[in-house]
Amino acid sequence: MPGRFLNAFKPIAVLMPEVKAPERKVGFGEKLFWTAIVLVIYLIMTEIPIYGIELSGTSDPLLYLRVLFASNRGTLMELGIQPIVTAGLILQLLAGSGIINVDFSNSEDRAVFTSITKFFSILMTIFLASAYLFGGVYGPIGLEKSLYIFIQLIAAGLVVMLLDELLQKGWGLGSGISLFILAGVAQKILWSCFYMFPVEEGGRAFGAIIAYIQALFAGDDPLRSFYFRTNPDWPTMMGFIATILLFVVVVFFEDMKIELPIAHSRFRGFRGRYPVKLLYVSNIPVILVSALFMDVYFVAQILWSRFHEHETFGSFIKLLGDFNASNPSQPVGGIAYYISAPRNFTTVMQDPLRALIYAALLTLFCVLLAMVWIEVGGLGPRSVAEQLVDSGMQIPGFRRSTKIIESILDRYISTVTILGALIVGLIASCADFFGVFGTGMGVLLSVGIVNQYYQIFIQEQLIDMNPIVRRFIGR
């Protein structure tokens, strides 16, 4: 079956759009140029509204997830990178668990797997575009407008997929997914701080810092103005301070690690350290849980829009998700309500039980999926031990054996996996309660992405400066 799965998709792989890998060495400056071009195209797409829709002034219930998927409501980036992320995670889980067998050291298998990922990304784009339309995200619209919107979302999804591939094939730096998330978080933080568009009476600006200065000059209560806005979804100074503190906390946890001494079994004097980070699985649990929650939300919304008045199934549908009749995208009860995060302190105070249930569910699922991910993602003690032994490494003072190294690694990896997932889940859930700019998940992801780009910049500079390093890594 595993081999037949890849073979079945080979005819489809030929039809998938593709960005050719460079046949020459692409310099660091040229990579920066193409990365900038991709970023500009993404930012332009986040500002071009979808033709045929009119958004009301209601709040966006998916705001806290849009940062994760680099999307922007009502624009060509409505779906963002969600189709790519969801399709990629599903296939990685299938490959890691052995349900489908892929030899990533084989270039042909790797190429077919990449094409399958594209195919499933297109399917997910079609599914999500349909879910938005049938779920009533854009309100009651006719068939003709629905077709226009559907075509625009599909076309935008294809462009995003190709932009991501352009960077990953070696024309740019990093991946489009990481770049878009970082750009989205930075943009939302900047706007939440300094956006001067007036939204309150008296010309108060949307940006928290500008609005607070205006409030002080108007003689308003400094403490009340610090945490309260007329609309609870607007940024506050409490959110600004919470954002700064969260960045400090995340950087602190990102830097915490245990370093195990390792040595080469054949070359004496060749020693190093294998780092086991506290956030061992990084942000993967949050991404997995958020994708799961969003899929449940969409299914609940679609079913509610069609069957919530049904005599037989109406009660069950409302248990899955009950939505505001005047604003069908706003959950008011059911599972969909409790897996949607309260995004500010005022909302938390109005329904603290919802906040506790959301934090508990997010943290619990983060731990469960983190434990699954280390096994299917090749990060478990056995997989790491096999990699160390295959590369000729051993832990000094212990026999070079997979089982021995596995038992040593298991003491640390299992503990940091659970502890790291707990920390990530609590940070991601509780940060939104205080109105963190860019959301807690966005800050978590952005810190990790900045660190990745820092490492990429160092590596690229070393490659350009040192031909020995270039030969060593096969470039």
N, C-alpha and C positions, 0 to 999 in steps of 0.2 A: 504493500500500500504506500509506504513512504516514497519509494522511487516512482511509483505510478503517479503520485500527486504532482511532482515536478514535471514529468513527461506530459501529463495532461494539459499543462499550461504552456508548453513550448510553442504551440501555434499562436497562442494569444500574445506571447512575449514579443513576437515579431511585429505585432500591430501597435505596441505601446510606444508613445512618444519618448524620445531619448535625447539627452544632451551628451555629445561625444566627449570623452576624456581628452585632455590635451596630449598631443603627441610630442611635445617639447617641454622643456623645463619652464615653468611659469615663475617669474621672479616675484619677490615679496611686494614690490611696488605695484606690479600688475594685479596681484591678488587683492591688494587693498582697493585698487580701482574697481574691480568687478564686485567686490563686497559692497562698496559704496553704491554702485549702480543698483544692485539688488535691494539694498536698504531704501534707496530713493523710490524705486518702483513700489515697494511694499507700502511706504508712507503715503504715496499718492493714492494707492488703492484703498487705504483706510479713510480717505477723505472724499472719494467719489461715491455719491449716494446711488443706491439701486433704483433704476428707473421703474416707476409704476407703483411705488409704495408711499404712504404717508404715515409717519410715526406720530403717535399721540404723545402728550407730555408725561405719560405715566413712567414710573421708574422701571428700570430693566432688572428683572429677577435673575438674569444670567450674568450680571455685571461681574461678580466675583470669579466666574469661570472664564470670562472673556480674556482676562489677562493670561491665564494658563494656555489658552488656545490662540492667543495673538489675534483676536477678532475685534471688530468694531461694529456696533449695532447700526443697521440700516445702510451699510456701505458694501462695496464689493468684497470686503474682508469680513462679511457677516459670519461665515463658517471658519475663517482663519485656517489654522493648521490642524483643526480637530479631525478631519478625515484622514490625514496622513498619520497623525499620532495614534489614532484608534486602530487603523489598519496595521500599522507597524507593530504595535503592542500585541495584537491578537496573533499575528504570524510569528513574532518572537517567542511568545508563550507556547505556540504549537511546535516550533522548532526546538526550543529548549527542553520541552517535556518528551520529545522523541515521537510525537504523534506524526510529524512529518520529518523526514531525514534529509538534512541538508549538510553537505560537506563544504564549509565556508573556505577551506583551503583550495577547493577546486573552483577555478575561474568560471567554468560553465555553470555549475550549480549556483554560484554566487550571482551570476548575471540573470539566471532564470528566477531566482528568489527575489531579486530587485524588481524584475518585471511583474512578478506576482504581487508584490507590495504595491506597485503602481496601480495594478488592476483593482485590487481591493480598496485602494484609496479612492479611485473613481466610483466604485460601488458605494462606498461610505458617503461620498459627496452627494450622489444621487439620493441615497436614503435620507441624509440629513436635510437636504433641500426640500424633499417631499415632506419630511416631518415638520419643517418650519411652515410650509404652506397649509398642510392638512391640520396642523395643530393650532392654526389661527394666530400665529405670531404677528402677522401683518394685518390682522382683522379680516373682515368680510371683503373679499376681492373676487372679481369675475375670472372666468377661465382664461381669457386672453391675457390679462395682467399676470395671472399665475404662470402662464407659459413664458412670458417675458422674464419674470423673476427667476424661474427655474433655469433658463438658458444662461442668464448672467451669473448665477451661482456656480453652475457647472464650469463655465469658461474661467471664472476667477479661480476655482479649485485647481484646474489644469495649470494655470499660470503659476500659482503658488508651488505646486508640485515640481515644475520645471525650474523655478528659481532655487528651490532647495537642492535639487540635483546639480544645478550649475556650480554651487559652492562645494558640495560634497565630492564632485568629480575632480576637484583640484584647481578649478579656475579661481576660487576665492578662498576665504578663511572660515573654518568651522563649518556649520550647517545653517541652512536658512531657518530651520525651526528655532534654533537657539538665538539667532540674530533677531528674528521677529519678536520672540518673547521679550528679549532684553529691550528692544526698541519700544515695544508697547508699554512695558513697565516704566521705562524712563519718561515716556511721553505723558503717561497718566500722573506720575509723581510731579512732573513739571507743571502740568495744567492744574493739578490740585493745589499747588502752592501759589502760582502766580497768574492764573488765567483771569483777565480783567473784565470779561464779559459780565455786565450787570444782570443779576438774577433776583435780587431782593429789593424791597422797597427802599427808596433813598439812594438807589444806584449801587448797592453793595455788590461787590464782585463775586464771582464764583470761587476764585482762588482763596484758600484759607488765610494766608498771610496778608494779602491785600484787604480781604474782608475784615480781618481782626484790627488792622491799622485804622480802617474806616470806622469801625465800631468804637475804638478808643477816642478818635477825634470827635465822634458824635456824642460822647459822654455816656455810653452804655456801660453796664456792669462788666468789668474786665473778666471776672470769674465765669459768669454766665456765658459771655461771648466766647470764652475759651473752649467750651464744650458743646454749646447749643447753636444750631442754625434753624431758620424757619422750616427748611426742608431737611429732614434727618439724613438724606442721602448726600447732601452737600458736604464737602470737606471742612474739617474744623482744626483748630490749633492742637486739640487733644490728639487728633489723628496725625498731625505733623510731628509732634514729640514722640508718639508711639512708633512712627516710621523710623525715626533716627535710632531709637532704642532697639528696635527690631533688627536693623542692620548690624548694630554692634553685637547683639546676642547671636545672630546667625553666623557672623564672621568668627566669633569666639568658638562656637560649636564646630564650625567647618575646620578649624585649625587643630582641634583636639584629636589625637590619634595615639595608638600604641605601636611602637616600632619593634618588630621581632628581628633579632640578628640572623643573617643567613650568610653562607659561604659557599664557594664553588668547590665541588668534590674533587676536581682534577687540578685546579690552579690554586695553589696555596698563596695566601695573601690577598686573594680576590674576595673581599667581604662587602657586605652591604646590609641594608635593613628593609624588611618588608612592612610597609605601613598598613595598619588596620585602623581606619578612621572611625570615629564615633558615629558619624553619619555614613555608615558603611554602604548602604544602598541609596544614598543621596536622596533625591527628590522623587525617585521612581514610585514609591508607595502613594504619594500625594497625586501624581499624575494618573496612576491606575484607578485610585478611588474616585477622583474627580471625573474621569471618563465614565466610570460605572454609574456614578450619581447622575451625570448629565443624561446618559442613555435611559435610565429609569425615569427621569423627569420627562423626557420627550415621549416615551411610550405612554406615561400617565396622561400627558397633555393631549395626545392624539386620541386616546380612548375616551377621555372626558369630553372632548369636543364633539364626539360622535354618539356616545352612549350614556351620558350622565343622566338623561331623563328616562332611560329605559326602565320599564317596570321590574324586570328580572335582574338585570346586571347593574342597575344604577348604583345600588349600595356598595357593591364590590368595587366598581370603578372609583367611587368617591373615597373608598378606603385606600386605594392606590394613590389617588391624587384628586383633591377637590380644588377648583380654581374659581377666581372672581369672575362672575358673569359679565361685568362691565369691562374687565381687563383679563381676557382668557390666559394671558401669560403669567399672571400673578397667582401663585399657590396660596390657598388659605387653609388647607387641611390635608390629611392623609400623609402617606409616606413622602410624597413629593415636597410637602411643606417642611418636613423635618430633615430632609437632606439638602435643603437650600439654606445657606448661611445667613444669619442676621448680620447685616453689614455695618451696623453702627451701634453705639452705646444706648441710644434711645430705644431702638428696636429690641435690644436685649432686655432692657428694663420692662418693656411692655409684655414680653413673654419669655421670662428666664428659663422656663422648662424647655422650650424649643431650643434655646441656646445650649443647654446642658445635653439634651439628646443629640443635637447635631455634633457637638464636640466629642461625645462618647462614641457615636457611630463612626465618625471620620477617623478617630484615633484607633479604634478597634480594627477597622478594615485596613488601616495602614499597617498595623502589626501583622495581621493575617497575610496580606498580600506581600509584605516584605519577606516573610518566611518562605512563601512560595517562590518569590522572584529569585532569591539567592540560589535555589536549586535549579530552576529552569533557565536562569541567566548565566549559569556557570560561575557563580560567586560563592558556592558552598565550600565547606572545609575540604571535602573530597576533591572537588574540581581544582581548587587552588593548590592542594598538595600534589596532585598529578602534574600540574603545570610546573611547579617548582622542581620536582624530580626529573621531569622530561627535559628541563633546561639545565640540568646538572647541579642544581642547588641543594643544599641541606641546611639544617639548623645545627650550629656547632654544639658538640656534646651529646648529640643524638645520632643514632644509626640512620643512614639514608634509606628510609622506608616510607612508602606512601601512607601506611596505616599510622606510623608513629607521628609523622608530620601532621596528618589529619587530626589525630587526637589532640595535639598541641594547639592547632588552629581552632579546633572546635570550642576550646575554652573561651576564646576571645570572640570569634565571628558570631556564634549563636547569641552571645550576650549583647554585643554592640548592635546586632541586627534588630533585636527587640527594643533595646533602649533607644537606638537612633530613630526607629519608626515611631516610638512613643513621643519623642521630642519633636519630630517633624510634624506629626499629627496635631499635637497640642499647639505648636506655634502657628500652624496653618489655620486652625480653627479659631483660636482665641484672638489672634491678631486682628481679624475682621471685626471682632466685637468692639474694638476701640477705634474703628475707622481708619486703619492703616492705609496710606496712599498706595495704590497699586496692588492692594490685597496682600495678606500674609503669604499666600502661595507665590504671588509674583515676586516678593522680596526674596523668598527662599530660592526660587529658580534663578533670579538675576544674580545673586551672589555666587552661586555655582557656575553660571555661565561666564561671568566676568573672570573668575578663576581659570576656567577652561581657555578663554581667549588670551589670558596672560601667559599660560603655558604654551599656547600655539605661537604667540609672538616670539617668545624666547627660542622655541625650536626653529622657527623660520629664520631668525637672525643667525643662529648657530650654523644652520645649513648654508646660508649665503656666505658666511665668513669663513667657514672651516670645511675644506674639501674632504678631510678625513672623516668628519662627522657625517657628511653627505654619503660617503661610500659605506659607512658603518650601518646606516639605516636603509641602504638600498635606494637612495634617491639619485 
